[in-house]
Amino acid sequence: MLNLQIHGSPTEHPPLLIVHGLYGSARNWGVIAKHLSADREVIAVDQRNHGDSYWTESHTYEDMAADLAHVIDEHGGRADVLGHSMGGKAAMQLALTRPEMVRKLVVADMAPVNYSHGPAHLALQQAMKVLHVEDLTLRSEADKRLAQAIPDPATRAFLLQSLDLKATPPRWKLNLDILGAEMDTILGWPGTSGIFEGPALFVSGALSNYVKPEYHPAILAQFPQAEFAQVENAGHWLHAEQPRAFEAVVAAFLG
């Protein structure tokens, strides 16, 4: 089962399901989820092999979409869905294969295409995998050790949210072996057929190159009502870099 963090209460509006990206968790979205729950229930999930959700040897977009469909089915059968990065692809897969479950779709900095960022993501996976965490008691010490392999402090801060220092011994809340083995699948796109006729917003960071103009035809072919928006001064992690601006764009679209 997926671990859920639920904010707000059910209202006349459908719930909003938030789906994080690779190496993320529902925890990353806590403040945004709380803000967006003013007029509806917001459900943030830990995807399989992440956070406090279950671990499994399969990590395909078909798997992830089925997980999300189960959550929506248990919360009224229809929802607005917001997915970032890997979560954006899972959300697209759900919308294309189970369109009756999705009222409005928000995809954050992702397109239905194959990406070539494998080496960078595998470098992060390897840095976490080889990090000696068993004797750690302070997150600052973990950050210091991780800095030897990952110089960017923002990236380290993001990854360290998935380090459980309260466990005995401390451990990563990430199935690093499976995520590494499934990296080609995660960065790819299964070529899912179908069309989602509902409202869709593809919002990207202005400093990111994940949603290039040449990807727009592929998006519009399967999401013909797609609108495009950008968040200024933000890269791929636009929800973390410019959270209030990102919230405003999403809230306006959900209406």
C-alpha positions as CSV (number, residue, x, y, z in Angstrom):
1,M,0.0,0.0,0.0
2,L,1.0,3.6,-0.5
3,N,1.7,5.8,2.4
4,L,-0.6,8.9,2.3
5,Q,-0.4,12.4,3.9
6,I,-3.8,13.9,3.9
7,H,-4.5,17.6,4.4
8,G,-7.9,19.4,4.7
9,S,-11.3,17.7,4.5
10,P,-13.5,16.5,1.7
11,T,-15.6,19.3,0.1
12,E,-17.7,19.7,-3.0
13,H,-14.5,19.9,-4.9
14,P,-12.8,16.7,-5.9
15,P,-9.7,15.8,-3.9
16,L,-6.2,16.8,-5.2
17,L,-3.7,14.0,-5.5
18,I,-0.1,15.1,-5.4
19,V,2.5,12.7,-6.8
20,H,6.2,13.4,-6.2
21,G,9.2,12.7,-8.4
22,L,12.3,10.4,-8.3
23,Y,14.0,10.3,-4.9
24,G,11.1,12.5,-3.4
25,S,8.3,11.9,-1.0
26,A,5.0,13.3,0.1
27,R,7.0,15.1,2.8
28,N,8.5,17.3,0.1
29,W,5.1,18.7,-0.7
30,G,3.8,19.3,2.9
31,V,3.6,23.1,2.9
32,I,2.2,23.3,-0.7
33,A,-0.4,20.6,0.1
34,K,-1.5,22.4,3.2
35,H,-1.9,25.7,1.3
36,L,-3.9,24.0,-1.5
37,S,-6.2,22.3,1.0
38,A,-8.0,25.5,1.9
39,D,-11.1,24.4,-0.1
40,R,-10.6,20.7,-0.7
41,E,-8.9,17.5,0.5
42,V,-5.3,17.1,-0.7
43,I,-3.7,13.7,-0.7
44,A,0.1,13.5,-1.1
45,V,1.5,10.0,-1.7
46,D,4.8,8.3,-1.2
47,Q,5.2,6.4,-4.4
48,R,6.3,2.7,-4.4
49,N,10.0,2.3,-3.4
50,H,9.9,5.8,-1.8
51,G,9.2,7.1,1.7
52,D,7.0,4.9,3.9
53,S,5.4,3.1,1.0
54,Y,6.0,-0.5,0.1
55,W,9.1,-1.8,-1.8
56,T,8.7,-3.9,-4.8
57,E,11.0,-5.2,-7.6
58,S,8.9,-3.5,-10.4
59,H,8.8,0.2,-10.9
60,T,7.1,0.9,-14.2
61,Y,4.7,3.7,-15.1
62,E,1.9,1.1,-15.5
63,D,2.6,0.0,-11.9
64,M,2.6,3.6,-10.6
65,A,-0.6,4.5,-12.4
66,A,-2.3,1.5,-11.0
67,D,-1.2,2.5,-7.5
68,L,-2.6,6.0,-8.0
69,A,-5.9,4.6,-9.4
70,H,-6.3,2.6,-6.2
71,V,-5.8,5.7,-4.1
72,I,-8.4,7.7,-6.1
73,D,-10.8,4.7,-6.0
74,E,-10.7,4.8,-2.2
75,H,-11.3,8.6,-2.1
76,G,-14.4,9.0,-4.3
77,G,-13.3,7.7,-7.6
78,R,-12.3,11.0,-9.3
79,A,-9.7,13.6,-8.5
80,D,-7.5,16.4,-9.8
81,V,-4.0,15.1,-10.2
82,L,-0.7,17.0,-9.8
83,G,2.5,15.1,-10.7
84,H,6.1,16.3,-10.8
85,S,8.9,14.8,-12.9
86,M,8.5,11.0,-12.5
87,G,5.2,11.6,-10.8
88,G,4.2,13.7,-13.8
89,K,4.7,10.7,-16.1
90,A,2.8,8.5,-13.6
91,A,0.0,11.1,-13.7
92,M,0.0,11.2,-17.5
93,Q,-0.1,7.4,-17.7
94,L,-3.1,7.4,-15.3
95,A,-4.9,10.1,-17.3
96,L,-4.4,8.3,-20.6
97,T,-5.5,4.9,-19.4
98,R,-8.1,5.8,-16.8
99,P,-9.4,9.2,-17.9
100,E,-12.6,8.8,-16.0
101,M,-10.7,9.1,-12.8
102,V,-9.0,12.5,-13.6
103,R,-10.9,15.7,-13.7
104,K,-7.9,18.1,-14.2
105,L,-4.3,17.2,-14.7
106,V,-1.2,19.2,-13.7
107,V,2.2,18.0,-15.0
108,A,5.1,19.8,-13.4
109,D,8.3,20.0,-15.6
110,M,7.8,16.8,-17.5
111,A,6.8,15.7,-21.0
112,P,5.8,12.3,-22.4
113,V,9.2,11.7,-24.0
114,N,12.4,9.7,-23.3
115,Y,15.1,11.6,-21.4
116,S,18.8,11.2,-21.4
117,H,19.5,12.3,-17.8
118,G,20.4,8.8,-16.7
119,P,24.0,9.4,-15.8
120,A,23.2,12.3,-13.5
121,H,20.4,10.4,-11.7
122,L,22.5,7.3,-11.4
123,A,25.3,9.4,-9.9
124,L,22.9,10.6,-7.1
125,Q,21.7,7.0,-6.6
126,Q,25.3,5.7,-6.3
127,A,26.3,8.6,-3.9
128,M,23.5,7.6,-1.6
129,K,24.1,3.9,-1.9
130,V,27.8,4.1,-0.9
131,L,27.3,6.7,1.9
132,H,28.1,5.2,5.3
133,V,24.9,6.0,7.3
134,E,24.8,3.4,10.0
135,D,26.6,5.5,12.6
136,L,25.0,8.9,11.8
137,T,23.1,10.8,14.4
138,L,23.1,14.3,12.9
139,R,21.8,15.4,9.5
140,S,24.6,18.0,9.3
141,E,27.1,15.2,9.4
142,A,25.3,13.3,6.7
143,D,25.3,16.5,4.6
144,K,29.1,16.8,5.2
145,R,29.7,13.3,4.0
146,L,27.4,13.5,1.0
147,A,29.1,16.8,-0.1
148,Q,32.1,14.8,-1.1
149,A,30.1,13.3,-4.0
150,I,27.3,15.9,-4.4
151,P,28.6,19.5,-4.3
152,D,25.2,21.3,-4.7
153,P,23.7,22.0,-1.2
154,A,20.1,22.2,-2.5
155,T,20.3,18.8,-4.1
156,R,21.8,17.3,-0.9
157,A,19.1,18.9,1.2
158,F,16.4,17.4,-1.1
159,L,17.9,13.9,-0.9
160,L,18.5,14.0,2.8
161,Q,14.8,14.4,3.5
162,S,14.7,10.7,2.6
163,L,17.3,9.7,5.2
164,D,15.7,8.2,8.3
165,L,18.0,9.0,11.2
166,K,15.5,7.6,13.7
167,A,15.7,4.1,12.3
168,T,18.1,1.6,14.0
169,P,20.4,1.7,12.2
170,P,19.7,4.9,10.1
171,R,18.7,4.1,6.5
172,W,17.5,5.6,3.3
173,K,13.7,5.5,2.7
174,L,14.4,4.7,-0.9
175,N,14.8,1.3,-2.6
176,L,18.0,2.4,-4.2
177,D,18.8,-0.9,-5.8
178,I,15.5,-1.1,-7.7
179,L,15.5,2.6,-8.6
180,G,19.0,2.1,-10.1
181,A,18.0,-1.0,-11.9
182,E,14.8,0.6,-13.3
183,M,16.5,3.9,-14.3
184,D,16.0,3.4,-18.0
185,T,12.3,2.8,-17.4
186,I,11.9,5.8,-15.2
187,L,13.6,8.1,-17.7
188,G,11.8,6.6,-20.6
189,W,8.2,6.8,-21.7
190,P,6.2,3.6,-22.4
191,G,4.6,5.0,-25.6
192,T,1.1,4.8,-24.0
193,S,-1.6,5.4,-26.6
194,G,-4.8,7.2,-25.9
195,I,-6.0,10.8,-25.5
196,F,-7.0,12.7,-22.3
197,E,-9.7,15.2,-23.3
198,G,-9.8,16.9,-20.0
199,P,-8.1,20.2,-18.9
200,A,-4.4,19.8,-18.6
201,L,-1.7,22.2,-17.4
202,F,2.0,21.6,-18.2
203,V,3.9,24.0,-16.0
204,S,7.7,24.2,-16.2
205,G,10.6,26.0,-14.6
206,A,11.8,28.8,-16.9
207,L,15.4,27.7,-16.2
208,S,14.7,24.0,-16.9
209,N,15.1,22.2,-20.2
210,Y,12.7,19.3,-19.4
211,V,9.8,20.7,-21.4
212,K,11.3,22.0,-24.6
213,P,9.1,23.8,-27.3
214,E,9.7,20.8,-29.6
215,Y,8.0,18.6,-27.1
216,H,4.7,20.5,-27.3
217,P,3.4,18.7,-30.4
218,A,3.8,15.3,-28.6
219,I,2.0,16.8,-25.5
220,L,-0.9,18.3,-27.6
221,A,-1.3,15.1,-29.6
222,Q,-2.4,13.2,-26.4
223,F,-3.5,16.2,-24.2
224,P,-5.4,18.4,-26.7
225,Q,-6.6,20.8,-24.1
226,A,-3.1,21.3,-22.7
227,E,-2.1,24.8,-21.5
228,F,1.5,25.8,-20.9
229,A,2.9,28.0,-18.2
230,Q,6.3,28.8,-16.8
231,V,7.5,29.7,-13.3
232,E,10.2,32.3,-13.5
233,N,13.6,31.9,-11.8
234,A,13.0,28.2,-11.3
235,G,14.6,25.0,-12.7
236,H,13.4,21.4,-12.6
237,W,12.5,21.5,-8.9
238,L,10.2,24.5,-9.5
239,H,7.9,23.7,-6.5
240,A,10.9,23.9,-4.1
241,E,12.6,26.8,-5.8
242,Q,9.6,29.1,-6.2
243,P,6.8,27.5,-4.1
244,R,4.5,30.4,-3.8
245,A,4.6,31.2,-7.5
246,F,4.1,27.6,-8.3
247,E,1.1,27.4,-5.9
248,A,-0.5,30.4,-7.5
249,V,-0.3,28.9,-11.0
250,V,-1.7,25.6,-9.9
251,A,-4.5,27.2,-7.8
252,A,-5.6,29.4,-10.7
253,F,-5.8,26.4,-13.0
254,L,-7.7,24.2,-10.6
255,G,-10.1,27.1,-10.1
